[in-house]
């Protein structure tokens, strides 16, 4: 296993990680970004981003590529691989092991992000990829002229429901509460769309079928009454947008975690371990958006510079 030395290793090549790389480079820090997927991380699977200031509309893949190119312009090294371990050495440095490589650095900026939270209905795991999906951009095309159910009432659920109308014949949103949690502008677009209907105070408790789904069972969250609907096998799908789980396994022993499972940092992205900073969706925070991620990344890189300057 070969090893290299950097001022900072940034784990995750999403908006937070690449923003950190840009600011690290501008501060003349040597930076390595390790990403296990594609430029932009999770946003690369987003069809359209409409709320990034100054850019009215851009695909997630395009934004991710632009962020990476910007980071490379300022000298960041990009490596693709899965990080297996983060170790804090006796001298206060860190060793990051990924694939068949390792890198040593005085600081680490961890931007591991978050993954979709499961809805928890019976059959969800068994039919994942066979009628149950978590990515409209990835799987929407498979539901052309079919009926799709969208679980969730937040911003992501509404945005994905609107995207799915490009393919599906009908989109039914299943919302546990009596109203959306999404901003009014987005929810108004949902309610006005001719292809979308909404079932409030409702949750899916089971889905079943043979090779593909053919039944789905709903429960009224007010009365607890349940009913099952049967469709032609493979004629519908379920998309789950029930929030995200911060990916903290690699740093769990080095940080404090908040009530929602995110990493606790101060406003400068510092964790309880000196030299370890966290940014983006992995943090305990009220809003997980691209704009907050890039802000976190910038702050983390400047904090890493200050930390190194004071050593």
C-alpha positions as CSV (number, residue, x, y, z in Angstrom):
1,X,0.0,0.0,0.0
2,X,1.5,3.3,-1.1
3,X,1.1,6.4,1.0
4,X,1.2,10.1,0.3
5,X,1.2,13.2,2.5
6,X,-1.2,16.2,2.3
7,X,-2.2,19.2,4.4
8,X,-5.8,18.0,4.3
9,X,-7.7,14.9,3.1
10,X,-11.2,15.6,2.1
11,X,-13.5,12.6,2.3
12,X,-16.4,13.0,-0.1
13,X,-16.6,14.7,-3.5
14,X,-20.0,16.3,-3.2
15,X,-20.7,20.0,-3.0
16,X,-19.3,20.3,0.6
17,X,-16.1,18.4,-0.2
18,X,-15.4,20.1,-3.5
19,X,-16.1,23.5,-2.0
20,X,-13.6,22.7,0.8
21,X,-11.1,21.7,-1.9
22,X,-11.5,25.0,-3.7
23,X,-11.0,27.0,-0.5
24,X,-8.1,24.8,0.6
25,X,-6.4,25.4,-2.7
26,X,-6.9,29.1,-2.5
27,X,-5.2,29.0,0.9
28,X,-2.2,27.1,-0.7
29,X,-3.0,23.9,1.2
30,X,-2.3,20.6,-0.5
31,X,-5.6,18.7,-0.7
32,X,-6.7,15.2,-1.6
33,X,-10.4,14.6,-2.3
34,X,-11.5,10.9,-2.1
35,X,-14.9,10.2,-3.7
36,X,-16.4,6.7,-4.1
37,X,-18.9,7.6,-6.8
38,X,-18.9,10.4,-9.4
39,X,-18.2,14.2,-9.3
40,X,-20.7,15.9,-7.2
41,X,-21.6,12.8,-5.1
42,X,-25.3,12.4,-4.5
43,X,-26.3,15.6,-6.4
44,X,-25.1,13.9,-9.6
45,X,-28.3,11.9,-9.5
46,X,-30.5,15.0,-9.3
47,X,-32.1,15.9,-12.6
48,X,-32.5,19.6,-12.1
49,X,-31.3,22.0,-9.4
50,X,-33.3,25.3,-9.4
51,X,-32.4,26.8,-6.0
52,X,-28.6,27.4,-6.3
53,X,-28.1,31.2,-6.1
54,X,-27.2,32.7,-9.5
55,X,-27.9,29.6,-11.5
56,X,-31.6,29.3,-12.2
57,X,-31.4,25.8,-13.5
58,X,-28.6,23.2,-13.8
59,X,-28.4,19.4,-13.7
60,X,-26.8,17.8,-10.7
61,X,-24.3,16.0,-12.9
62,X,-23.2,19.2,-14.6
63,X,-22.9,21.1,-11.3
64,X,-20.8,18.3,-9.8
65,X,-18.5,18.3,-12.8
66,X,-18.1,22.1,-12.6
67,X,-17.3,21.9,-8.9
68,X,-14.6,19.3,-9.5
69,X,-13.0,21.2,-12.4
70,X,-12.9,24.3,-10.1
71,X,-11.3,22.3,-7.3
72,X,-8.7,20.9,-9.7
73,X,-8.0,24.4,-11.0
74,X,-6.8,25.3,-7.5
75,X,-4.6,22.2,-7.3
76,X,-6.8,19.6,-5.6
77,X,-5.9,16.0,-6.3
78,X,-9.0,13.7,-6.9
79,X,-9.0,10.0,-6.1
80,X,-11.8,7.6,-6.6
81,X,-12.3,4.8,-4.1
82,X,-14.1,3.8,-0.9
83,X,-12.6,5.0,2.3
84,X,-12.2,2.1,4.7
85,X,-10.6,3.7,7.8
86,X,-9.6,7.0,9.4
87,X,-7.0,6.7,12.1
88,X,-5.7,9.5,14.3
89,X,-2.0,9.0,14.9
90,X,0.0,9.6,18.1
91,X,1.5,12.8,16.6
92,X,-2.0,14.2,15.9
93,X,-2.0,13.5,12.2
94,X,-4.5,11.3,10.4
95,X,-4.1,8.3,8.1
96,X,-6.9,7.7,5.6
97,X,-7.0,4.3,4.0
98,X,-8.9,3.9,0.8
99,X,-8.9,1.1,-1.8
100,X,-5.2,0.0,-2.0
101,X,-3.9,3.4,-1.1
102,X,-3.4,5.5,2.0
103,X,-2.8,9.2,2.7
104,X,-1.5,11.0,5.7
105,X,-2.6,14.5,6.6
106,X,-2.5,17.0,9.4
107,X,-6.3,17.6,9.0
108,X,-9.3,15.7,7.7
109,X,-12.5,17.3,6.4
110,X,-15.2,14.6,6.4
111,X,-18.1,15.2,4.1
112,X,-19.6,11.7,4.0
113,X,-23.2,13.0,3.3
114,X,-26.4,11.1,4.0
115,X,-28.3,8.3,2.4
116,X,-32.1,7.9,1.9
117,X,-34.0,6.9,5.0
118,X,-36.2,3.8,4.7
119,X,-40.0,4.3,5.0
120,X,-40.3,1.1,7.0
121,X,-43.2,-0.6,5.3
122,X,-43.4,-4.4,4.9
123,X,-41.9,-5.5,1.6
124,X,-39.7,-2.4,1.2
125,X,-36.4,-4.2,1.3
126,X,-37.7,-7.3,-0.6
127,X,-38.9,-5.2,-3.6
128,X,-36.1,-2.7,-3.7
129,X,-35.2,-2.4,-7.3
130,X,-38.3,-4.4,-8.3
131,X,-40.9,-1.7,-7.7
132,X,-39.4,0.3,-4.8
133,X,-36.9,3.1,-5.6
134,X,-35.2,6.0,-3.9
135,X,-34.0,7.9,-6.9
136,X,-36.4,9.4,-9.4
137,X,-33.6,10.5,-11.8
138,X,-32.1,7.0,-11.7
139,X,-35.3,5.0,-12.1
140,X,-38.0,7.4,-13.4
141,X,-37.7,6.2,-17.0
142,X,-38.7,2.7,-16.0
143,X,-42.1,4.0,-15.0
144,X,-43.1,5.6,-18.3
145,X,-46.9,5.6,-18.6
146,X,-47.3,3.8,-15.2
147,X,-48.7,4.9,-11.8
148,X,-46.2,5.9,-9.1
149,X,-46.6,6.5,-5.4
150,X,-44.3,9.0,-3.8
151,X,-43.8,8.7,0.0
152,X,-42.9,11.9,1.7
153,X,-44.1,15.5,2.2
154,X,-40.9,17.5,2.2
155,X,-39.1,19.5,-0.4
156,X,-37.3,16.5,-1.9
157,X,-40.5,14.4,-2.2
158,X,-42.3,17.3,-3.9
159,X,-39.5,18.0,-6.4
160,X,-39.1,14.3,-7.2
161,X,-42.9,14.0,-7.7
162,X,-42.8,16.8,-10.2
163,X,-39.9,15.2,-12.0
164,X,-41.7,11.9,-12.2
165,X,-44.6,13.5,-14.0
166,X,-42.3,13.5,-17.1
167,X,-42.7,9.7,-17.2
168,X,-45.6,8.5,-15.2
169,X,-49.2,8.6,-16.2
170,X,-50.2,9.4,-12.6
171,X,-48.3,10.4,-9.5
172,X,-49.9,9.9,-6.1
173,X,-48.1,11.5,-3.1
174,X,-48.6,9.7,0.2
175,X,-48.1,12.2,3.1
176,X,-48.3,11.1,6.8
177,X,-49.3,14.5,8.0
178,X,-52.2,16.8,7.1
179,X,-50.0,19.2,5.1
180,X,-46.7,19.4,3.3
181,X,-43.4,20.3,5.0
182,X,-42.1,21.6,1.7
183,X,-41.9,25.4,0.9
184,X,-45.2,26.8,-0.3
185,X,-43.9,27.6,-3.7
186,X,-43.0,23.9,-4.4
187,X,-46.1,22.5,-2.7
188,X,-48.4,24.8,-4.7
189,X,-46.8,23.5,-7.9
190,X,-47.6,20.0,-6.8
191,X,-51.2,20.7,-5.9
192,X,-51.7,22.4,-9.2
193,X,-50.3,19.7,-11.4
194,X,-52.9,17.7,-13.3
195,X,-51.0,14.4,-13.0
196,X,-50.5,14.6,-9.2
197,X,-53.0,13.7,-6.5
198,X,-52.2,13.8,-2.8
199,X,-53.3,11.6,0.0
200,X,-52.7,13.4,3.3
201,X,-52.9,11.6,6.7
202,X,-51.8,8.4,5.0
203,X,-48.9,6.0,5.1
204,X,-48.0,2.8,3.2
205,X,-47.7,-0.1,5.6
206,X,-47.1,-3.0,3.1
207,X,-46.4,-3.8,-0.5
208,X,-46.4,-7.2,-2.1
209,X,-46.4,-9.1,-5.3
210,X,-44.6,-11.9,-7.1
211,X,-41.7,-10.9,-9.4
212,X,-43.0,-7.3,-9.2
213,X,-45.4,-5.4,-7.0
214,X,-49.1,-5.8,-7.5
215,X,-50.6,-4.8,-4.1
216,X,-50.1,-1.8,-1.7
217,X,-51.7,-1.4,1.7
218,X,-52.4,2.0,3.1
219,X,-53.2,3.2,6.6
220,X,-55.1,6.3,7.7
221,X,-52.8,7.9,10.3
222,X,-55.8,9.5,12.1
223,X,-58.2,6.5,12.3
224,X,-55.6,3.6,11.8
225,X,-57.9,2.1,9.3
226,X,-56.2,0.1,6.6
227,X,-57.1,-0.9,3.0
228,X,-55.3,-2.7,0.2
229,X,-55.3,-1.8,-3.4
230,X,-54.5,-4.3,-6.2
231,X,-53.1,-3.4,-9.6
232,X,-51.7,-5.3,-12.5
233,X,-48.3,-6.6,-11.7
234,X,-45.5,-4.2,-12.6
235,X,-48.0,-1.4,-13.4
236,X,-46.9,0.8,-10.6
237,X,-43.9,1.7,-8.4
238,X,-43.2,3.3,-5.0
239,X,-40.6,6.0,-4.6
240,X,-39.4,6.8,-1.1
241,X,-38.3,10.3,-0.1
242,X,-38.5,10.1,3.7
243,X,-35.4,12.1,4.6
244,X,-31.8,11.0,4.9
245,X,-29.5,9.2,7.4
246,X,-26.1,10.9,8.0
247,X,-23.2,8.5,7.1
248,X,-21.1,8.7,10.3
249,X,-19.6,5.2,10.6
250,X,-16.1,6.3,9.7
251,X,-15.9,9.0,12.3
252,X,-18.4,7.8,15.0
253,X,-15.6,7.2,17.5
254,X,-14.0,10.6,16.9
255,X,-17.1,12.9,17.1
256,X,-20.2,13.5,19.0
257,X,-23.5,12.7,17.4
258,X,-26.8,14.7,17.7
259,X,-30.3,13.5,18.3
260,X,-30.9,13.1,14.5
261,X,-27.7,11.1,14.1
262,X,-25.6,13.9,12.5
263,X,-22.1,15.0,13.5
264,X,-22.1,17.8,16.1
265,X,-19.8,20.6,15.1
266,X,-19.4,24.2,16.1
267,X,-20.0,27.1,13.6
268,X,-16.4,26.6,12.3
269,X,-17.1,22.9,11.5
270,X,-14.8,21.7,14.2
271,X,-15.5,18.4,15.9
272,X,-14.4,17.3,19.4
273,X,-11.2,15.8,17.7
274,X,-8.6,18.5,16.9
275,X,-7.9,18.6,13.2
276,X,-11.1,16.8,12.2
277,X,-13.7,18.9,10.6
278,X,-17.1,17.9,9.2
279,X,-19.2,19.6,6.6
280,X,-22.4,19.1,4.6
281,X,-25.3,16.7,5.0
282,X,-23.4,14.6,7.5
283,X,-23.7,17.4,10.1
284,X,-26.5,17.9,12.6
285,X,-28.2,20.8,10.9
286,X,-31.7,22.1,10.1
287,X,-31.3,22.4,6.3
288,X,-29.6,20.0,3.9
289,X,-29.3,21.8,0.6
290,X,-26.5,22.3,-1.9
291,X,-26.1,25.9,-0.9
292,X,-25.6,25.0,2.8
293,X,-23.2,22.2,1.9
294,X,-20.9,24.5,-0.1
295,X,-21.0,27.0,2.7
296,X,-20.0,24.3,5.2
297,X,-17.1,23.2,3.0
298,X,-15.7,26.7,2.7
299,X,-15.8,27.3,6.4
300,X,-14.2,23.9,7.1
301,X,-11.3,24.6,4.7
302,X,-10.6,28.0,6.3
303,X,-10.8,26.4,9.7
304,X,-8.4,23.7,8.6
305,X,-6.0,26.5,7.4
306,X,-6.2,28.3,10.8
307,X,-5.6,25.0,12.6
308,X,-2.5,24.3,10.6
309,X,-1.3,27.9,11.0
310,X,-1.5,27.6,14.8
311,X,0.3,24.2,15.0
